[in-house]
């Protein structure tokens, strides 16, 4: 799967859904926030998304802003 294919599919999907297109990286952030809110540990999230480290304070800040 290429970067251009993902870009094309994200644009196509957003257009079909009638919403603004977001970056694939934004989906990673959303995934981290949702899994954190469901009670996953920062270590578990880090292992799933491949980050070197996940800052729990940053996740907490994002989660509070979203409420």
GUBA-64268 format. One record per residue (C-alpha): residue number from 1; residue in one letter; chain; y negated, x, z negated. Coordinates in nm, 2 decimals. Layout:
% GUBA-64268
<node num="NUM" residu="A" chaine="A" north="Y" east="X" up="Z"/>
...
//
This chain:
% GUBA-64268
<node num="1" residu="X" chaine="A" north="0.00" east="0.00" up="0.00"/>
<node num="2" residu="X" chaine="A" north="-0.33" east="0.15" up="0.10"/>
<node num="3" residu="X" chaine="A" north="-0.67" east="0.12" up="-0.05"/>
<node num="4" residu="X" chaine="A" north="-0.81" east="-0.05" up="0.26"/>
<node num="5" residu="X" chaine="A" north="-0.53" east="-0.30" up="0.25"/>
<node num="6" residu="X" chaine="A" north="-0.61" east="-0.39" up="-0.12"/>
<node num="7" residu="X" chaine="A" north="-0.98" east="-0.41" up="-0.03"/>
<node num="8" residu="X" chaine="A" north="-0.90" east="-0.64" up="0.26"/>
<node num="9" residu="X" chaine="A" north="-0.67" east="-0.87" up="0.05"/>
<node num="10" residu="X" chaine="A" north="-0.92" east="-0.89" up="-0.24"/>
<node num="11" residu="X" chaine="A" north="-1.19" east="-0.99" up="0.00"/>
<node num="12" residu="X" chaine="A" north="-0.97" east="-1.24" up="0.18"/>
<node num="13" residu="X" chaine="A" north="-0.84" east="-1.39" up="-0.15"/>
<node num="14" residu="X" chaine="A" north="-1.19" east="-1.42" up="-0.29"/>
<node num="15" residu="X" chaine="A" north="-1.31" east="-1.59" up="0.03"/>
<node num="16" residu="X" chaine="A" north="-1.03" east="-1.84" up="0.02"/>
<node num="17" residu="X" chaine="A" north="-1.09" east="-1.91" up="-0.35"/>
<node num="18" residu="X" chaine="A" north="-1.47" east="-1.94" up="-0.30"/>
<node num="19" residu="X" chaine="A" north="-1.54" east="-1.68" up="-0.56"/>
<node num="20" residu="X" chaine="A" north="-1.72" east="-1.34" up="-0.56"/>
<node num="21" residu="X" chaine="A" north="-1.50" east="-1.05" up="-0.48"/>
<node num="22" residu="X" chaine="A" north="-1.45" east="-0.80" up="-0.76"/>
<node num="23" residu="X" chaine="A" north="-1.31" east="-0.45" up="-0.75"/>
<node num="24" residu="X" chaine="A" north="-0.95" east="-0.37" up="-0.81"/>
<node num="25" residu="X" chaine="A" north="-1.07" east="-0.15" up="-1.10"/>
<node num="26" residu="X" chaine="A" north="-1.23" east="-0.46" up="-1.26"/>
<node num="27" residu="X" chaine="A" north="-0.89" east="-0.62" up="-1.26"/>
<node num="28" residu="X" chaine="A" north="-0.76" east="-0.32" up="-1.47"/>
<node num="29" residu="X" chaine="A" north="-1.04" east="-0.38" up="-1.72"/>
<node num="30" residu="X" chaine="A" north="-0.96" east="-0.75" up="-1.74"/>
<node num="31" residu="X" chaine="A" north="-0.59" east="-0.68" up="-1.79"/>
<node num="32" residu="X" chaine="A" north="-0.67" east="-0.44" up="-2.07"/>
<node num="33" residu="X" chaine="A" north="-0.90" east="-0.69" up="-2.24"/>
<node num="34" residu="X" chaine="A" north="-0.65" east="-0.98" up="-2.21"/>
<node num="35" residu="X" chaine="A" north="-0.35" east="-0.78" up="-2.33"/>
<node num="36" residu="X" chaine="A" north="-0.56" east="-0.65" up="-2.63"/>
<node num="37" residu="X" chaine="A" north="-0.66" east="-1.01" up="-2.71"/>
<node num="38" residu="X" chaine="A" north="-0.29" east="-1.11" up="-2.71"/>
<node num="39" residu="X" chaine="A" north="-0.23" east="-0.85" up="-2.97"/>
<node num="40" residu="X" chaine="A" north="-0.09" east="-0.55" up="-2.77"/>
<node num="41" residu="X" chaine="A" north="-0.17" east="-0.22" up="-2.93"/>
<node num="42" residu="X" chaine="A" north="-0.41" east="0.03" up="-2.76"/>
<node num="43" residu="X" chaine="A" north="-0.11" east="0.26" up="-2.71"/>
<node num="44" residu="X" chaine="A" north="0.09" east="0.00" up="-2.53"/>
<node num="45" residu="X" chaine="A" north="-0.20" east="-0.09" up="-2.31"/>
<node num="46" residu="X" chaine="A" north="-0.26" east="0.28" up="-2.24"/>
<node num="47" residu="X" chaine="A" north="0.11" east="0.32" up="-2.14"/>
<node num="48" residu="X" chaine="A" north="0.10" east="0.02" up="-1.91"/>
<node num="49" residu="X" chaine="A" north="-0.22" east="0.10" up="-1.72"/>
<node num="50" residu="X" chaine="A" north="-0.19" east="0.48" up="-1.71"/>
<node num="51" residu="X" chaine="A" north="-0.51" east="0.57" up="-1.89"/>
<node num="52" residu="X" chaine="A" north="-0.52" east="0.90" up="-2.08"/>
<node num="53" residu="X" chaine="A" north="-0.65" east="0.71" up="-2.38"/>
<node num="54" residu="X" chaine="A" north="-0.78" east="0.37" up="-2.46"/>
<node num="55" residu="X" chaine="A" north="-1.07" east="0.34" up="-2.69"/>
<node num="56" residu="X" chaine="A" north="-1.00" east="0.05" up="-2.93"/>
<node num="57" residu="X" chaine="A" north="-1.37" east="0.03" up="-3.02"/>
<node num="58" residu="X" chaine="A" north="-1.45" east="-0.02" up="-2.65"/>
<node num="59" residu="X" chaine="A" north="-1.19" east="-0.29" up="-2.61"/>
<node num="60" residu="X" chaine="A" north="-1.32" east="-0.47" up="-2.92"/>
<node num="61" residu="X" chaine="A" north="-1.67" east="-0.46" up="-2.79"/>
<node num="62" residu="X" chaine="A" north="-1.56" east="-0.60" up="-2.45"/>
<node num="63" residu="X" chaine="A" north="-1.36" east="-0.87" up="-2.63"/>
<node num="64" residu="X" chaine="A" north="-1.66" east="-0.98" up="-2.85"/>
<node num="65" residu="X" chaine="A" north="-1.89" east="-1.00" up="-2.55"/>
<node num="66" residu="X" chaine="A" north="-1.64" east="-1.22" up="-2.37"/>
<node num="67" residu="X" chaine="A" north="-1.64" east="-1.49" up="-2.65"/>
//
